[in-house]
């Protein structure tokens, strides 16, 4: 049976008279029964090309699925120090790079899916002994009820079996040179693509959930004021004077925020929190910022009313500066 261009023409067909009789070649080129039938209708190159196109479409979707599984496995569990975090993440990328889809799926439901929070640390989050810098670790997982977990694992294993079937056994199952076989292969691949695509949509939902949890965790950590954990031992507090770091930060805030020579203390506190969160009154043994301003002996304070705001607000300026507009308003003395 002659083959058209693009139909593996380089392989001999033992059913054709004069074909090589090498038994190894003949064994490797055993076609389905329908292919050997001389009476079977012939399909066109266009019909077979459509099957090839749909097979390629399925393979690409499976590869996208594999890439997303790898991304989830790499980033759901991270640990290390600032100096070796990237190195450790690169090692995880390499760990999963060569795994098959079946291995990736097993790793996903073993490491990421949980029927309950077991509270057990992963093998990646074990901190080494004798650390010289801060160590961090975090892990995200998806918790399911036992039946949902079992159904998910079964469905993912069925996806692996489907992938193996159209990758390794398509030509054994369907005779693309026969009308019925070509049509059946076309329908099979169309259904297979929708199955893979449905799994891809589910995986995307899981990935988004994990990403949202990671973002929420990052926001929670960012909201923590590290200064609340910094309590210097007696005798180790830095001196509070005009040369103190906190006095320098107040002057920086003054340079950026002063209006007519005066700076609103609330704005200065927010400014310093953004640029140097460790500089707080607690670090200098003070309970509030008013004590800091007095202790620096380089600032003067007053309480003033603000437009459209009730009450009096503390403003400060470096000693020696003058503001005619503010002085003319005669703000109340600071108590």
C-alpha positions as CSV (number, residue, x, y, z in Angstrom):
1,X,0.0,0.0,0.0
2,X,1.7,3.2,-1.1
3,X,2.0,6.1,1.4
4,X,1.7,9.7,0.7
5,X,4.2,12.4,1.6
6,X,4.2,12.9,5.4
7,X,2.9,9.4,6.1
8,X,6.1,7.7,7.3
9,X,7.1,6.9,3.8
10,X,10.6,6.0,4.9
11,X,9.3,2.9,6.7
12,X,8.8,-0.3,4.5
13,X,5.4,-1.9,4.4
14,X,5.7,-5.7,4.4
15,X,2.3,-6.0,2.8
16,X,3.7,-4.4,-0.4
17,X,5.4,-6.9,-2.8
18,X,9.1,-6.4,-3.0
19,X,9.3,-4.8,0.5
20,X,12.4,-5.8,2.6
21,X,11.9,-9.1,4.3
22,X,14.0,-8.3,7.4
23,X,12.1,-9.8,10.2
24,X,13.1,-7.0,12.7
25,X,11.8,-4.3,10.4
26,X,8.7,-6.3,9.6
27,X,8.0,-6.8,13.3
28,X,8.3,-3.1,14.0
29,X,6.0,-2.2,11.2
30,X,3.0,-4.4,12.0
31,X,-0.1,-2.4,11.0
32,X,-3.6,-2.8,12.3
33,X,-5.7,-5.4,10.6
34,X,-7.7,-2.8,8.7
35,X,-4.5,-1.3,7.3
36,X,-3.5,-4.7,5.7
37,X,-6.9,-5.0,4.0
38,X,-6.6,-4.1,0.4
39,X,-10.4,-3.4,0.2
40,X,-10.3,-0.7,3.0
41,X,-11.2,2.8,1.8
42,X,-8.4,5.2,1.5
43,X,-8.3,8.5,3.4
44,X,-6.8,11.7,2.1
45,X,-3.8,13.5,3.3
46,X,-6.0,16.3,4.5
47,X,-8.0,13.9,6.7
48,X,-4.9,12.4,8.2
49,X,-3.4,15.9,8.7
50,X,-6.4,16.9,10.8
51,X,-5.8,14.0,13.1
52,X,-2.1,15.0,13.3
53,X,-3.2,18.6,14.2
54,X,-5.5,17.4,16.9
55,X,-2.8,15.1,18.4
56,X,-0.4,18.0,18.5
57,X,-3.1,20.2,20.1
58,X,-3.5,17.6,22.9
59,X,0.2,17.3,23.4
60,X,0.7,21.0,23.8
61,X,-2.2,21.2,26.3
62,X,-0.6,18.3,28.3
63,X,2.7,20.1,28.3
64,X,1.1,23.3,29.6
65,X,-0.5,21.2,32.3
66,X,2.9,19.7,33.2
67,X,4.5,23.2,33.3
68,X,1.9,24.5,35.7
69,X,2.2,21.4,38.0
70,X,6.0,22.0,38.1
71,X,5.4,25.7,39.0
72,X,3.1,24.8,41.8
73,X,5.4,22.2,43.2
74,X,8.4,24.5,43.1
75,X,6.8,27.5,44.8
76,X,4.3,26.0,47.2
77,X,7.1,25.2,49.7
78,X,10.0,27.6,50.1
79,X,12.6,28.1,52.7
80,X,16.1,29.4,53.2
81,X,18.0,32.6,53.9
82,X,18.2,35.8,51.9
83,X,21.6,34.8,50.6
84,X,20.7,31.2,49.5
85,X,17.0,31.5,48.7
86,X,17.5,31.7,45.0
87,X,20.0,28.8,45.0
88,X,17.5,26.6,46.9
89,X,14.7,27.5,44.5
90,X,16.8,26.7,41.5
91,X,17.6,23.3,43.0
92,X,13.8,22.7,43.3
93,X,13.3,23.6,39.7
94,X,16.0,21.1,38.7
95,X,14.4,18.5,41.0
96,X,11.1,18.5,39.1
97,X,12.5,19.4,35.6
98,X,12.9,15.8,34.4
99,X,9.9,14.1,36.0
100,X,7.2,12.5,34.0
101,X,3.6,13.5,34.2
102,X,2.8,10.5,36.4
103,X,5.6,11.4,38.8
104,X,4.5,15.1,38.9
105,X,0.9,14.1,39.7
106,X,2.0,11.8,42.5
107,X,4.1,14.6,43.9
108,X,1.2,17.1,43.7
109,X,-1.3,15.1,45.6
110,X,1.2,13.9,48.1
111,X,2.7,17.3,48.9
112,X,0.1,19.9,48.1
113,X,-3.3,18.2,48.7
114,X,-4.2,17.5,52.3
115,X,-7.3,15.9,53.9
116,X,-6.3,17.8,57.1
117,X,-3.5,20.1,58.3
118,X,-1.0,17.5,59.6
119,X,1.3,20.3,61.0
120,X,4.3,18.4,59.9
121,X,7.2,20.4,58.4
122,X,8.3,19.5,54.9
123,X,11.8,18.2,54.2
124,X,12.6,21.6,52.6
125,X,11.7,23.7,55.7
126,X,14.2,22.1,58.1
127,X,16.5,24.9,59.3
128,X,20.2,24.0,59.5
129,X,22.2,24.2,62.7
130,X,24.4,27.1,63.6
131,X,22.7,29.7,61.4
132,X,24.5,33.0,60.8
133,X,21.5,34.8,59.3
134,X,17.7,34.8,59.5
135,X,16.0,31.6,58.1
136,X,12.4,31.7,56.8
137,X,10.1,29.0,55.4
138,X,6.5,28.9,54.2
139,X,4.2,26.3,52.7
140,X,0.8,26.5,51.1
141,X,-1.5,23.5,50.6
142,X,-5.0,22.7,49.5
143,X,-7.2,21.0,52.1
144,X,-10.0,18.7,50.9
145,X,-12.4,16.3,52.5
146,X,-11.4,12.6,52.2
147,X,-13.9,11.8,49.5
148,X,-12.9,14.9,47.5
149,X,-9.3,14.0,47.8
150,X,-9.9,10.4,46.6
151,X,-11.9,11.6,43.6
152,X,-9.2,14.2,42.7
153,X,-6.4,11.6,42.9
154,X,-8.4,9.2,40.7
155,X,-9.2,11.8,38.1
156,X,-5.6,12.9,37.9
157,X,-4.4,9.3,37.4
158,X,-7.0,8.9,34.7
159,X,-5.5,12.0,33.0
160,X,-2.1,10.4,33.1
161,X,-3.5,7.2,31.6
162,X,-5.2,9.2,28.8
163,X,-2.0,11.0,28.0
164,X,-0.1,7.8,27.8
165,X,-2.8,6.3,25.5
166,X,-2.7,8.9,22.8
167,X,1.0,9.4,23.1
168,X,2.0,5.7,22.9
169,X,-0.9,3.7,21.5
170,X,-2.8,5.9,19.0
171,X,-1.5,4.2,15.9
172,X,-2.2,0.8,17.4
173,X,-5.8,1.7,18.1
174,X,-6.7,3.5,14.9
175,X,-6.0,2.9,11.3
176,X,-5.6,6.4,9.9
177,X,-5.6,5.1,6.3
178,X,-9.1,3.7,6.7
179,X,-12.1,6.1,6.7
180,X,-13.6,4.6,9.9
181,X,-10.3,4.5,11.7
182,X,-9.4,8.1,10.8
183,X,-12.8,9.4,11.8
184,X,-12.6,7.5,15.1
185,X,-9.2,8.8,15.8
186,X,-10.4,12.4,15.1
187,X,-13.3,12.0,17.5
188,X,-11.1,10.4,20.1
189,X,-8.6,13.2,20.0
190,X,-11.3,15.9,20.1
191,X,-12.8,14.3,23.2
192,X,-9.3,13.9,24.7
193,X,-8.5,17.5,24.2
194,X,-11.6,18.6,26.1
195,X,-10.8,16.2,28.9
196,X,-7.3,17.6,29.2
197,X,-8.6,21.2,29.0
198,X,-11.0,20.5,31.8
199,X,-8.2,19.3,34.0
200,X,-6.2,22.4,33.0
201,X,-9.0,24.7,34.1
202,X,-9.2,22.9,37.5
203,X,-5.4,23.1,37.9
204,X,-5.5,26.9,37.2
205,X,-8.1,27.3,39.9
206,X,-5.9,25.5,42.4
207,X,-2.9,27.6,41.3
208,X,-4.9,30.8,41.8
209,X,-6.0,29.7,45.2
210,X,-2.4,29.0,46.3
211,X,-1.2,32.3,44.9
212,X,-3.9,34.2,46.7
213,X,-3.0,32.5,50.0
214,X,0.7,33.3,49.4
215,X,-0.2,37.0,48.7
216,X,-2.4,37.1,51.9
217,X,0.5,35.7,53.9
218,X,2.9,38.3,52.5
219,X,0.5,41.1,53.3
220,X,0.1,39.8,56.9
221,X,3.9,39.6,57.3
222,X,4.3,43.1,55.9
223,X,1.8,44.5,58.4
224,X,3.9,43.4,61.3
225,X,6.0,46.1,62.9
226,X,9.4,44.5,63.4
227,X,10.2,47.2,66.0
228,X,7.8,45.6,68.5
229,X,10.2,42.6,68.7
230,X,13.3,44.8,69.3
231,X,13.7,45.4,73.0
232,X,17.2,46.4,73.8
233,X,18.7,45.2,77.0
234,X,19.3,47.8,79.7
235,X,22.6,49.6,79.1
236,X,22.5,48.7,75.3
237,X,20.1,51.5,74.3
238,X,21.6,54.0,71.9
239,X,21.9,57.5,73.2
240,X,19.1,59.9,72.5
241,X,20.5,63.3,71.4
242,X,20.8,65.6,68.4
243,X,23.2,63.1,66.7
244,X,21.0,60.0,67.2
245,X,19.7,58.1,64.1
246,X,16.2,58.8,65.1
247,X,17.0,62.5,65.2
248,X,18.4,62.2,61.7
249,X,15.2,60.4,60.5
250,X,13.1,63.2,62.0
251,X,15.2,65.8,60.1
252,X,14.8,63.8,56.9
253,X,11.0,63.8,57.4
254,X,11.1,67.5,58.1
255,X,13.0,68.1,54.8
256,X,10.4,66.2,52.8
257,X,7.2,67.1,54.6
258,X,7.6,70.6,56.2
259,X,4.9,73.1,55.3
260,X,5.9,76.7,56.1
261,X,8.7,75.4,58.3
262,X,6.6,73.1,60.5
263,X,6.1,69.3,60.1
264,X,3.1,67.4,61.3
265,X,4.3,64.7,63.7
266,X,1.8,62.1,62.5
267,X,3.1,62.5,58.9
268,X,6.7,62.2,60.1
269,X,6.0,59.0,62.0
270,X,4.5,57.4,58.9
271,X,7.4,58.6,56.8
272,X,10.0,57.1,59.2
273,X,8.0,53.8,59.4
274,X,8.4,53.5,55.6
275,X,12.1,54.3,55.4
276,X,13.5,52.8,58.7
277,X,10.9,50.9,60.7
278,X,13.4,50.0,63.4
279,X,13.7,53.6,64.5
280,X,11.0,53.9,67.1
281,X,10.7,55.5,70.6
282,X,10.9,52.0,72.1
283,X,14.5,51.6,70.8
284,X,15.5,54.6,72.9
285,X,13.6,53.7,76.0
286,X,10.7,56.2,75.2
287,X,7.0,55.5,75.4
288,X,6.0,58.1,72.7
289,X,7.4,60.4,70.1
290,X,7.0,63.5,72.2
291,X,9.7,62.2,74.5
292,X,11.9,61.6,71.5
293,X,11.5,65.1,70.3
294,X,12.4,66.5,73.7
295,X,15.3,64.1,74.1
296,X,16.9,65.1,70.8
297,X,17.1,68.7,72.2
298,X,17.1,69.9,68.6
299,X,13.4,70.3,68.0
300,X,10.6,72.5,69.2
301,X,7.0,71.4,69.3
302,X,3.6,73.1,69.4
303,X,0.0,72.0,69.1
304,X,-2.1,73.6,66.3
305,X,-5.5,73.3,64.9
306,X,-5.8,72.0,61.3
307,X,-8.4,73.0,58.7
308,X,-11.4,70.7,58.5
309,X,-10.0,68.5,61.4
310,X,-11.1,68.5,65.0
311,X,-8.7,68.9,67.9
312,X,-5.1,70.1,68.1
313,X,-2.2,68.3,66.4
314,X,1.5,68.2,67.2
315,X,3.9,69.9,64.8
316,X,7.6,70.3,65.2
317,X,10.6,72.0,63.6
318,X,14.3,72.2,64.1
319,X,15.3,74.9,66.6
320,X,16.4,78.0,64.8
321,X,14.0,77.8,61.9
322,X,11.3,80.5,61.7
323,X,8.0,80.6,60.0
324,X,6.1,83.9,60.0
325,X,2.8,82.4,58.9
326,X,2.8,79.7,61.6
327,X,4.2,82.1,64.2
328,X,1.4,84.6,63.4
329,X,-1.2,81.9,64.1
330,X,0.1,81.7,67.6
331,X,-0.3,77.9,68.2
332,X,-0.9,76.8,71.7
333,X,2.0,75.8,73.8
334,X,2.9,72.1,73.9
335,X,1.9,70.4,77.1
